């Protein structure tokens, strides 16, 4: 069976954008079509200034929400990255395979380091090298496929390059994975800035719908969404990004088509109300299941423990083979 790896960073509370853009695809498609591994990649949250207790809290919340959304431990492997040492073991070998130029050309490094410097902060070395850790996340499991959005495609290309280079230098060790773009991936934009992606790490939260927002909070955020000049409801992302974002959210929640949905509205108010209702209903079972899981922490602990054990069992032979291939002595 094809094996896939997906990860989510605990750098903020999970959002509607995370759910519609990735998690729902994992639940409805990926866990049924592949030997799928889903990881809370907590080590990646350490590349910027962070509060340790918050990272720990958000890591558990993310894992619980993945289960609440419908990932089934009987069908897939759910675990926390730092619980499996093979990620960091392999990352160093790949740092010895990658080049400084490759790291500095990564688009996300350029953008994030520029923001950090503009804010007067220092740039951590891990921000430069974390794409190598991401490559290790994938290669440690012999993953054939990596479901990603457009913004992560460059990282998968780097992973492929490193796998090919390692195999050529030291003998075939790694499966060369390929990026898989979801056939239909909802792109959810910020409700207050519909030209920007709805991100869980943003400082301004008025335009972000979080999975654990209460129903009335969700309604308030959607009803206050920025729209566009004029009053006609039409699906035109360039001319009417605010309206287009609402139509795409509604379409993603109801399995409709944005352009067709637009024909049924004559006012922004009606569109906002229906979108708010649809989002509330979509998130209701996730919030309810999350509450049930929080009341049974032993179950979540068990899932993560068993997930890490299985992940470790898959990764260790591959990483041990990589250590032997580069010339390192086996433990005595």
C-alpha positions as CSV (number, residue, x, y, z in Angstrom):
1,X,0.0,0.0,0.0
2,X,1.1,3.5,-0.7
3,X,2.5,5.3,2.4
4,X,1.9,9.0,3.0
5,X,3.1,11.4,5.7
6,X,1.4,14.7,6.8
7,X,2.2,17.0,9.6
8,X,0.7,20.0,11.3
9,X,2.6,22.6,13.4
10,X,1.3,23.6,16.9
11,X,2.2,27.2,16.5
12,X,-1.4,28.4,17.1
13,X,-4.9,27.2,17.6
14,X,-6.2,25.2,14.5
15,X,-8.4,27.2,12.2
16,X,-11.2,26.7,9.7
17,X,-8.5,27.1,7.1
18,X,-6.5,24.2,8.5
19,X,-9.6,22.1,8.6
20,X,-11.0,22.8,5.1
21,X,-7.6,23.0,3.5
22,X,-6.0,19.9,4.9
23,X,-7.6,18.0,7.9
24,X,-10.9,17.2,6.2
25,X,-9.0,15.7,3.2
26,X,-6.9,13.6,5.7
27,X,-10.1,12.4,7.3
28,X,-12.3,11.8,4.3
29,X,-9.7,10.6,1.8
30,X,-6.1,10.1,2.9
31,X,-6.5,7.7,5.8
32,X,-8.6,5.4,3.6
33,X,-6.4,5.3,0.6
34,X,-2.9,4.9,2.0
35,X,-0.9,3.7,5.0
36,X,-1.1,7.2,6.4
37,X,0.9,8.8,9.1
38,X,-0.3,12.1,10.7
39,X,2.1,13.9,13.1
40,X,1.9,17.0,15.3
41,X,5.3,18.3,14.3
42,X,6.1,20.1,17.5
43,X,9.9,20.4,16.9
44,X,9.1,22.8,14.0
45,X,7.4,25.1,16.5
46,X,10.8,25.8,18.1
47,X,12.2,27.7,15.1
48,X,10.9,31.0,16.5
49,X,10.5,32.5,19.9
50,X,8.0,30.5,21.8
51,X,6.5,29.8,25.3
52,X,7.3,26.2,26.3
53,X,4.0,25.7,28.1
54,X,2.0,27.0,25.2
55,X,3.8,24.7,22.7
56,X,3.0,21.7,24.9
57,X,-0.6,22.8,25.3
58,X,-1.2,23.4,21.6
59,X,0.5,20.1,20.7
60,X,-2.0,18.2,22.8
61,X,-4.9,20.3,21.5
62,X,-3.8,19.7,17.9
63,X,-3.6,15.9,18.4
64,X,-7.0,15.9,20.1
65,X,-8.6,17.9,17.3
66,X,-7.2,15.6,14.7
67,X,-8.9,12.7,16.5
68,X,-12.1,14.8,17.0
69,X,-12.2,15.6,13.3
70,X,-12.3,11.9,12.5
71,X,-8.8,10.5,12.1
72,X,-9.2,6.8,13.2
73,X,-6.2,5.2,15.0
74,X,-7.4,1.9,13.7
75,X,-6.9,3.1,10.1
76,X,-3.9,5.5,10.5
77,X,-1.0,6.5,12.7
78,X,-1.4,9.6,14.8
79,X,1.7,10.7,16.9
80,X,3.8,13.6,18.1
81,X,7.0,14.2,16.2
82,X,9.3,14.7,19.3
83,X,8.2,11.3,20.6
84,X,10.1,9.6,17.8
85,X,13.9,10.2,18.0
86,X,14.4,9.1,14.4
87,X,13.3,12.5,13.1
88,X,16.2,14.3,14.7
89,X,18.7,11.4,14.1
90,X,18.0,11.6,10.4
91,X,17.8,15.3,10.2
92,X,21.6,15.6,11.0
93,X,22.5,13.2,8.2
94,X,20.4,15.3,5.8
95,X,22.0,18.5,7.0
96,X,25.3,16.8,5.9
97,X,23.7,16.2,2.5
98,X,22.1,19.6,1.9
99,X,23.9,22.8,1.0
100,X,23.8,26.2,2.5
101,X,22.7,27.7,-0.8
102,X,19.7,25.3,-0.9
103,X,18.6,26.4,2.5
104,X,18.9,30.1,1.8
105,X,16.9,29.9,-1.4
106,X,13.8,28.5,0.4
107,X,11.0,31.0,0.0
108,X,9.6,30.6,3.5
109,X,13.0,31.2,5.1
110,X,13.4,34.4,3.1
111,X,10.0,35.6,4.2
112,X,10.1,34.6,7.8
113,X,13.7,35.7,8.4
114,X,12.8,39.1,6.9
115,X,9.8,39.5,9.2
116,X,11.9,38.5,12.2
117,X,14.7,41.0,11.4
118,X,12.1,43.8,10.7
119,X,10.7,43.2,14.1
120,X,14.1,43.6,15.7
121,X,14.6,39.9,16.5
122,X,17.4,37.5,15.7
123,X,17.0,34.6,13.3
124,X,17.5,31.2,14.8
125,X,19.6,28.7,12.9
126,X,16.7,26.2,13.1
127,X,14.6,28.5,10.9
128,X,17.2,28.1,8.2
129,X,17.5,24.3,8.6
130,X,14.0,23.3,9.4
131,X,13.2,22.2,5.8
132,X,15.9,19.5,6.3
133,X,14.0,18.3,9.4
134,X,10.8,18.3,7.3
135,X,12.6,16.1,4.8
136,X,13.6,13.8,7.6
137,X,10.0,13.6,8.7
138,X,9.1,12.3,5.3
139,X,12.1,10.1,4.4
140,X,12.2,8.3,7.7
141,X,9.0,6.5,6.9
142,X,9.7,5.7,3.3
143,X,6.7,7.8,2.3
144,X,5.6,7.6,-1.3
145,X,3.3,10.6,-1.2
146,X,3.2,13.9,0.7
147,X,-0.2,15.7,0.6
148,X,0.6,19.4,0.6
149,X,-0.7,22.8,-0.5
150,X,1.1,25.0,-3.0
151,X,3.0,26.8,-0.2
152,X,4.8,23.6,0.8
153,X,5.6,22.2,-2.6
154,X,9.1,23.6,-2.5
155,X,9.9,21.7,0.6
156,X,8.8,18.4,-1.0
157,X,11.1,19.2,-4.0
158,X,14.0,19.7,-1.6
159,X,13.1,16.4,0.1
160,X,13.2,14.7,-3.3
161,X,16.6,16.3,-4.1
162,X,18.1,15.2,-0.8
163,X,16.8,11.6,-1.2
164,X,18.2,11.3,-4.7
165,X,21.6,12.8,-3.7
166,X,21.9,10.6,-0.7
167,X,21.0,7.5,-2.7
168,X,23.6,8.4,-5.4
169,X,26.4,8.9,-2.9
170,X,25.8,6.1,-0.4
171,X,23.5,3.6,-2.1
172,X,19.8,3.3,-2.4
173,X,18.4,4.1,1.1
174,X,15.4,6.3,0.7
175,X,12.1,6.2,-1.2
176,X,11.9,9.4,-3.4
177,X,8.5,10.9,-2.5
178,X,6.2,13.0,-4.6
179,X,4.0,15.9,-3.6
180,X,0.3,15.3,-4.0
181,X,-1.9,18.3,-4.3
182,X,-5.5,17.7,-3.1
183,X,-8.0,17.5,-6.0
184,X,-10.2,20.0,-4.2
185,X,-8.6,22.0,-1.4
186,X,-10.5,24.9,0.0
187,X,-8.4,28.1,0.3
188,X,-9.8,30.0,3.2
189,X,-8.7,33.6,3.5
190,X,-8.7,35.9,6.5
191,X,-12.2,37.4,7.1
192,X,-10.8,40.9,7.8
193,X,-8.1,40.7,5.0
194,X,-9.4,38.5,2.2
195,X,-6.2,38.8,0.3
196,X,-4.3,36.9,3.0
197,X,-4.5,33.3,4.0
198,X,-6.3,32.5,7.3
199,X,-3.3,31.6,9.4
200,X,-3.1,30.2,13.0
201,X,0.0,32.2,13.8
202,X,-1.4,35.7,13.0
203,X,-1.4,38.3,15.7
204,X,-4.8,39.8,14.6
205,X,-7.5,37.2,15.3
206,X,-10.7,39.0,14.4
207,X,-10.7,37.5,10.9
208,X,-9.8,34.0,12.0
209,X,-12.3,31.3,12.8
210,X,-10.8,28.8,15.2
211,X,-12.1,25.2,15.4
212,X,-12.9,25.6,19.0
213,X,-14.6,29.0,18.8
214,X,-18.1,29.0,20.3
215,X,-20.9,29.2,17.8
216,X,-21.8,32.8,18.6
217,X,-18.1,33.8,18.2
218,X,-18.1,32.2,14.8
219,X,-21.3,34.0,13.8
220,X,-19.9,37.3,14.9
221,X,-16.7,36.9,13.0
222,X,-18.4,35.9,9.8
223,X,-21.1,38.6,10.0
224,X,-18.3,41.2,10.5
225,X,-16.3,39.9,7.5
226,X,-14.9,42.5,5.1
227,X,-16.8,42.6,1.9
228,X,-16.4,44.8,-1.2
229,X,-17.6,48.1,-2.6
230,X,-20.9,47.8,-4.4
231,X,-23.8,45.4,-3.5
232,X,-23.9,42.8,-6.2
233,X,-23.0,39.3,-5.1
234,X,-20.7,37.7,-7.7
235,X,-17.9,35.3,-7.6
236,X,-14.8,37.2,-8.7
237,X,-11.7,36.7,-6.6
238,X,-9.9,39.6,-8.2
239,X,-12.6,42.2,-8.1
240,X,-14.5,41.0,-5.0
241,X,-12.1,39.1,-2.8
242,X,-14.2,39.5,0.3
243,X,-17.4,38.1,-1.3
244,X,-15.4,35.4,-3.1
245,X,-14.0,34.3,0.2
246,X,-17.4,33.9,1.8
247,X,-18.7,32.1,-1.3
248,X,-15.8,29.7,-1.2
249,X,-16.3,29.0,2.5
250,X,-20.0,28.4,2.0
251,X,-19.2,26.1,-1.0
252,X,-16.7,24.1,1.1
253,X,-19.1,23.7,3.9
254,X,-22.0,22.6,1.7
255,X,-20.3,20.9,-1.2
256,X,-21.6,23.6,-3.6
257,X,-19.9,25.7,-6.3
258,X,-19.1,29.3,-5.5
259,X,-20.3,30.7,-8.8
260,X,-23.6,28.8,-8.7
261,X,-24.1,29.8,-5.0
262,X,-23.6,33.5,-5.9
263,X,-26.6,33.4,-8.2
264,X,-28.9,32.8,-5.2
265,X,-28.0,36.0,-3.3
266,X,-29.0,39.6,-3.7
267,X,-27.3,41.0,-0.6
268,X,-24.2,40.5,1.4
269,X,-26.1,40.1,4.6
270,X,-27.9,37.0,3.5
271,X,-24.7,35.5,2.2
272,X,-23.0,36.2,5.5
273,X,-25.8,34.7,7.5
274,X,-25.9,31.5,5.5
275,X,-22.1,31.2,5.6
276,X,-22.1,31.6,9.3
277,X,-24.8,29.0,9.8
278,X,-22.9,26.6,7.5
279,X,-19.6,27.0,9.4
280,X,-21.2,26.6,12.8
281,X,-22.9,23.4,11.7
282,X,-19.7,22.1,10.1
283,X,-17.6,22.6,13.3
284,X,-20.3,21.6,15.8
285,X,-19.5,17.8,15.8
286,X,-15.7,18.5,15.9
287,X,-16.2,20.7,19.0
288,X,-18.5,18.2,20.6
289,X,-16.1,15.3,20.0
290,X,-13.1,17.4,21.2
291,X,-15.0,18.0,24.5
292,X,-15.5,14.3,24.9
293,X,-11.9,13.5,24.3
294,X,-10.7,16.1,26.7
295,X,-12.8,14.4,29.3
296,X,-10.9,11.2,28.6
297,X,-7.2,12.2,28.5
298,X,-6.2,8.6,29.0
299,X,-7.6,7.7,25.6
300,X,-5.6,10.4,23.8
301,X,-2.5,9.4,25.7
302,X,-2.9,5.8,24.6
303,X,-3.4,6.8,20.9
304,X,-0.3,9.0,20.9
305,X,1.7,6.3,22.7
306,X,0.7,3.6,20.3
307,X,1.1,5.9,17.4
308,X,4.7,6.8,18.4
309,X,5.5,3.1,18.9
310,X,4.3,2.2,15.4
311,X,6.0,5.2,13.9
312,X,9.3,4.3,15.6
313,X,9.0,0.8,14.4
314,X,8.7,2.0,10.8
315,X,11.4,4.7,10.9
316,X,14.1,3.0,12.9
317,X,15.2,0.4,10.2
318,X,15.3,3.1,7.6
319,X,17.3,5.5,9.7
320,X,19.6,2.8,10.9
321,X,20.3,1.9,7.3
322,X,21.1,5.5,6.5
323,X,23.6,5.7,9.4
324,X,25.3,2.5,8.2
325,X,25.3,3.8,4.6
326,X,27.2,7.0,5.5
327,X,29.9,5.1,7.4
328,X,28.9,5.4,11.0
329,X,29.7,2.5,13.3
330,X,26.9,0.4,14.6
331,X,26.4,0.6,18.4
332,X,28.4,-2.1,20.2
